[in-house]
């Protein structure tokens, strides 16, 4: 995981833009776990954090975020601190997916 600029730009980035705080940190860490094998960049911009996953798809699981937080977590908490995102979005109570229009759906979401 890269934490600041200076590296090559990420290819086909997608993911959430979050207000800085405890949940944003947990989401960034969960993005690394839930998108194994993909490059994940976390860009701290002071009042917000930009989580970018390469390859046109970012999957975040409620259980992974809860594990990172060390407490129960509802996806509605994520929606409260997410003023924007890159890509399209597909939401559910256990999984949220950011993707480009051409990205195929991962089997893990089934």
Residue pairs with C-beta under 8 A, 6 or more apart in sequence:
1 28
1 32
1 39
1 40
1 41
1 42
2 39
2 40
2 41
2 42
3 41
3 42
3 43
3 44
4 43
4 44
5 43
7 41
10 39
10 41
10 52
10 53
10 54
11 54
11 55
12 54
12 55
12 56
12 100
13 41
13 52
13 53
13 54
13 86
14 52
14 53
14 56
14 57
14 58
14 85
14 86
14 87
14 98
14 99
14 100
14 103
15 31
15 40
15 50
15 51
15 52
15 53
15 58
15 85
15 86
15 87
15 98
16 27
16 51
16 58
16 60
16 78
16 82
16 84
16 85
16 98
17 48
17 49
17 50
17 51
17 82
17 83
17 84
17 85
17 86
18 24
18 27
18 48
18 49
18 51
18 78
18 81
18 82
18 83
19 47
19 48
19 49
19 81
19 82
19 83
20 44
20 46
20 47
20 48
20 49
21 81
22 69
23 65
23 69
23 73
23 77
23 78
23 81
24 48
24 49
24 51
24 81
25 49
25 68
26 65
26 68
26 69
26 73
27 51
27 60
27 65
27 68
27 78
28 40
28 42
28 49
28 51
29 68
30 60
30 61
30 64
30 65
30 67
30 68
31 40
31 42
31 51
31 53
31 58
31 60
32 40
33 64
33 68
34 59
34 60
34 61
34 64
35 53
35 57
35 58
35 59
38 53
38 54
38 55
38 58
39 53
39 54
40 51
40 52
40 53
40 54
41 50
41 51
41 52
42 49
42 50
42 51
42 52
43 49
43 50
43 52
48 83
50 86
51 58
52 58
52 86
53 98
55 103
56 87
56 99
56 100
56 102
56 103
57 97
57 98
57 99
57 100
57 103
57 106
58 87
58 97
58 98
58 99
59 95
59 96
59 97
59 106
59 108
59 109
60 78
60 95
60 96
60 97
61 94
61 95
62 73
62 74
62 75
62 93
62 94
62 95
63 94
65 73
65 78
66 72
66 73
74 93
75 91
75 92
75 93
75 94
75 96
78 96
79 91
85 98
86 98
87 98
87 99
87 100
88 98
88 99
88 100
88 101
89 96
89 97
89 98
90 96
90 97
90 99
90 109
91 97
95 109
97 105
97 106
97 109
99 105
